Amino acid sequence: MKKIALVTALSLTLLIGAESTQFTMSKADKAMYAEMLENNPADIFIADGGEVFDEKIGEDGLAKFLGVSEKELPAYIAGFPRYIKSMDMVAGIDQVLQAIMIGKGQKPFALKSGDMFSMLGYVKSLANDEKINLNIEADEHIKASYALGKKTYNEPRGGRGLACLSCHSEATVGMMLRTQVLPNLGAVKAAATWPAYRMTKSSLRSLQRRFQGCMKNALQAKLPIGSKEMVALEVYVTSMAKDKEIAIPGLKR
């Protein structure tokens, strides 16, 4: 009964939000959003990330670690997360950057740090205009990660008994929750537009960091960035945006 009550309460919240302008973005916020679309503050973070990347790793160092040519790098980046044999794991780009830094005897940036978000944003921007080409049939490792990501996405947990699916299903898409329209994550190219600048946080954030924000609001224990489950969740959400063009940095409310 408790679970039913929680789901019903969520549904009522969504319906109220969908029918009332009280919960929509203010005119000032909409104007600010439109202006930021033309001048995304995240461009500064991406530029800073590029300088750090060139100093710490460089495109040649990244390409060599991944076993591809520099010319092939943009298309290869568009296929992340992917299984990296030398790391023996399905990894995100940020984890690859950490591994390279460690291999060079450098202190790696924490996955949740602003420095990593900026460097990750820059590296992913190298694949701008490339289409996401994540291949979930590439090997047994990515297949298993996709399956785990789908389970994590669909499984209710936490104090409110919610799952990612609770707010991002065919039944809820287009409704409003906490002043935001609930999107189809594939249609809005979520995986192709993060890292992104979050207006409410005034900073650049990664997709996995955004997942953590959702988990906090849902009263779920936050999965650690870079954990097997979190990377799997990114794999699953990225698969929704297959063939969508990458456009980094994104802009989110």
C-alpha positions as CSV (number, residue, x, y, z in Angstrom):
1,M,0.0,0.0,0.0
2,K,2.8,2.4,0.8
3,K,4.4,1.9,-2.6
4,I,1.0,2.6,-4.3
5,A,0.5,5.7,-2.3
6,L,3.9,7.0,-3.2
7,V,3.4,6.5,-6.9
8,T,-0.1,8.1,-6.7
9,A,1.4,11.1,-4.9
10,L,4.0,11.4,-7.6
11,S,1.4,11.2,-10.3
12,L,-0.7,13.9,-8.7
13,T,2.3,16.2,-8.4
14,L,3.1,15.7,-12.1
15,L,-0.5,16.4,-13.1
16,I,-0.8,19.5,-11.0
17,G,2.5,20.8,-12.5
18,A,1.4,20.0,-16.0
19,E,-1.8,22.1,-15.6
20,S,-0.5,25.1,-13.7
21,T,1.7,27.9,-14.8
22,Q,2.6,28.4,-11.2
23,F,5.2,25.7,-11.6
24,T,6.7,26.8,-14.9
25,M,9.9,28.7,-15.5
26,S,9.5,32.5,-14.9
27,K,9.7,34.9,-17.8
28,A,13.1,36.1,-16.5
29,D,14.4,32.5,-16.4
30,K,13.2,31.9,-19.9
31,A,14.9,35.0,-21.1
32,M,18.1,34.1,-19.3
33,Y,18.0,30.6,-20.9
34,A,17.5,32.0,-24.4
35,E,20.5,34.3,-23.8
36,M,22.7,31.5,-22.5
37,L,21.9,29.4,-25.6
38,E,23.7,32.0,-27.6
39,N,26.5,32.5,-25.0
40,N,26.9,29.3,-23.0
41,P,28.9,30.0,-19.8
42,A,30.2,26.5,-20.1
43,D,32.4,27.5,-23.0
44,I,34.8,28.9,-20.5
45,F,35.0,25.7,-18.6
46,I,35.5,23.7,-21.8
47,A,38.4,26.0,-22.8
48,D,40.0,25.6,-19.4
49,G,39.5,21.8,-19.7
50,G,41.3,21.9,-23.1
51,E,44.3,23.7,-21.6
52,V,44.6,21.2,-18.8
53,F,44.1,18.3,-21.2
54,D,46.8,19.5,-23.5
55,E,49.2,19.9,-20.5
56,K,48.4,16.6,-18.8
57,I,47.6,14.2,-21.7
58,G,47.1,15.6,-25.2
59,E,45.2,14.1,-28.1
60,D,48.2,12.0,-29.1
61,G,48.4,10.5,-25.6
62,L,44.7,9.8,-25.5
63,A,44.7,8.2,-28.9
64,K,47.8,6.0,-28.1
65,F,46.1,4.8,-24.8
66,L,42.9,3.9,-26.7
67,G,44.8,2.3,-29.6
68,V,43.4,4.5,-32.3
69,S,44.8,7.2,-34.5
70,E,44.2,10.9,-33.7
71,K,42.0,11.0,-36.9
72,E,39.8,8.2,-35.5
73,L,39.6,9.8,-32.1
74,P,36.3,11.8,-32.5
75,A,34.3,8.8,-33.8
76,Y,35.8,6.5,-31.1
77,I,34.9,9.0,-28.3
78,A,31.3,8.9,-29.7
79,G,31.2,5.2,-28.7
80,F,31.7,5.7,-24.9
81,P,31.2,4.2,-22.4
82,R,33.0,1.2,-23.8
83,Y,35.1,-1.8,-22.7
84,I,38.8,-0.9,-22.3
85,K,40.9,-4.0,-22.4
86,S,43.9,-2.4,-20.6
87,M,41.6,-1.4,-17.8
88,D,39.6,-4.6,-17.9
89,M,36.3,-2.7,-17.4
90,V,33.6,-0.8,-19.1
91,A,34.7,2.7,-18.5
92,G,33.6,6.3,-19.1
93,I,35.9,8.8,-20.7
94,D,36.6,10.4,-17.3
95,Q,37.9,7.1,-16.0
96,V,40.2,6.7,-19.0
97,L,41.6,10.2,-18.3
98,Q,42.2,9.1,-14.7
99,A,44.0,6.0,-15.9
100,I,46.3,7.9,-18.3
101,M,47.2,10.5,-15.5
102,I,48.0,7.6,-13.1
103,G,50.2,6.0,-15.8
104,K,52.1,9.2,-16.3
105,G,52.7,9.4,-12.5
106,Q,50.3,12.3,-12.1
107,K,47.8,12.7,-9.3
108,P,44.4,12.1,-11.1
109,F,41.5,14.4,-10.8
110,A,38.6,13.1,-8.7
111,L,35.7,12.0,-10.9
112,K,33.4,14.5,-9.1
113,S,35.8,17.4,-9.3
114,G,35.3,20.6,-11.4
115,D,38.7,19.9,-13.0
116,M,37.5,16.5,-14.3
117,F,34.2,17.9,-15.4
118,S,36.0,20.5,-17.5
119,M,38.5,18.1,-19.0
120,L,35.8,15.5,-19.7
121,G,33.7,18.2,-21.4
122,Y,36.6,19.2,-23.6
123,V,37.5,15.7,-24.6
124,K,33.9,14.8,-25.4
125,S,33.6,18.1,-27.4
126,L,36.2,16.7,-29.7
127,A,33.4,14.4,-31.0
128,N,31.0,17.3,-31.6
129,D,28.8,16.6,-34.7
130,E,29.7,12.9,-34.5
131,K,26.7,10.6,-34.0
132,I,26.6,8.5,-30.9
133,N,27.7,5.0,-32.0
134,L,27.7,3.0,-28.8
135,N,27.5,-0.6,-29.7
136,I,25.9,-2.7,-27.0
137,E,26.6,-5.9,-28.9
138,A,30.3,-5.2,-29.2
139,D,31.4,-7.7,-26.5
140,E,30.1,-9.6,-23.4
141,H,31.3,-6.8,-21.1
142,I,29.2,-4.1,-22.7
143,K,26.3,-6.4,-23.0
144,A,26.4,-7.1,-19.2
145,S,26.8,-3.4,-18.5
146,Y,23.8,-2.5,-20.6
147,A,21.7,-5.1,-18.8
148,L,22.8,-3.8,-15.4
149,G,22.1,-0.2,-16.6
150,K,18.6,-1.2,-17.7
151,K,18.0,-2.9,-14.3
152,T,19.2,0.2,-12.4
153,Y,17.1,2.5,-14.6
154,N,13.9,0.4,-14.0
155,E,14.3,-0.7,-10.4
156,P,12.4,1.3,-7.7
157,R,14.5,2.0,-4.6
158,G,14.9,4.6,-1.8
159,G,12.5,6.3,0.5
160,R,10.0,7.2,-2.2
161,G,10.1,3.9,-4.0
162,L,11.0,5.6,-7.3
163,A,13.0,4.5,-10.3
164,C,14.5,6.5,-13.2
165,L,11.5,5.1,-15.2
166,S,9.1,6.8,-12.8
167,C,9.8,10.2,-14.3
168,H,11.0,9.1,-17.8
169,S,8.4,6.7,-19.1
170,E,5.9,7.1,-21.9
171,A,3.3,7.8,-19.2
172,T,5.1,10.8,-17.7
173,V,6.9,12.4,-20.6
174,G,5.7,16.0,-21.1
175,M,4.4,16.3,-17.5
176,M,6.0,18.7,-15.1
177,L,7.9,18.1,-11.9
178,R,9.7,20.8,-9.9
179,T,9.3,23.4,-12.6
180,Q,10.8,21.1,-15.3
181,V,9.1,19.3,-18.1
182,L,9.9,15.6,-17.9
183,P,11.6,14.5,-21.1
184,N,12.2,11.4,-23.1
185,L,15.9,11.1,-22.4
186,G,16.6,9.7,-25.9
187,A,14.6,12.3,-27.7
188,V,16.4,15.2,-25.9
189,K,19.8,13.6,-26.6
190,A,20.6,13.5,-22.9
191,A,23.8,11.5,-23.4
192,A,24.8,13.7,-26.3
193,T,24.5,17.0,-24.4
194,W,26.3,16.3,-21.1
195,P,28.7,17.6,-19.7
196,A,26.4,20.6,-19.6
197,Y,26.1,24.0,-17.8
198,R,23.4,23.8,-15.1
199,M,21.9,27.2,-14.6
200,T,20.6,26.3,-11.1
201,K,24.2,25.3,-10.0
202,S,26.1,27.9,-12.0
203,S,28.6,25.2,-13.0
204,L,29.5,22.5,-15.5
205,R,28.3,19.0,-14.5
206,S,28.6,15.5,-16.0
207,L,25.8,13.1,-16.8
208,Q,26.6,10.9,-13.9
209,R,26.6,13.9,-11.6
210,R,23.1,14.8,-12.8
211,F,22.1,11.2,-12.1
212,Q,23.2,11.8,-8.5
213,G,21.0,14.9,-8.3
214,C,18.0,12.9,-9.3
215,M,18.8,10.2,-6.8
216,K,19.1,12.7,-4.0
217,N,15.7,14.2,-4.9
218,A,14.2,10.7,-5.0
219,L,15.6,9.9,-1.5
220,Q,17.8,7.2,-3.0
221,A,21.3,6.4,-1.8
222,K,23.5,8.1,-4.4
223,L,25.5,5.7,-6.5
224,P,29.2,6.8,-6.6
225,I,30.4,8.4,-9.9
226,G,32.4,5.8,-11.7
227,S,30.9,2.8,-9.9
228,K,29.9,-0.2,-12.0
229,E,26.2,0.6,-11.6
230,M,26.6,4.3,-12.5
231,V,28.7,3.6,-15.6
232,A,26.1,1.0,-16.6
233,L,23.3,3.5,-16.1
234,E,25.2,5.9,-18.5
235,V,25.6,3.0,-21.0
236,Y,21.8,2.4,-20.9
237,V,20.9,6.1,-21.2
238,T,23.5,6.6,-24.0
239,S,22.0,3.7,-25.9
240,M,18.7,5.8,-26.0
241,A,20.5,8.5,-28.0
242,K,22.2,6.3,-30.6
243,D,22.7,8.1,-33.9
244,K,22.0,11.5,-32.2
245,E,24.7,14.1,-32.8
246,I,27.0,15.1,-29.9
247,A,26.8,18.8,-28.9
248,I,29.0,19.7,-26.0
249,P,28.6,21.7,-23.8
250,G,24.9,21.4,-23.3
251,L,22.8,23.9,-21.3
252,K,20.3,22.7,-18.7
253,R,18.2,24.5,-16.2
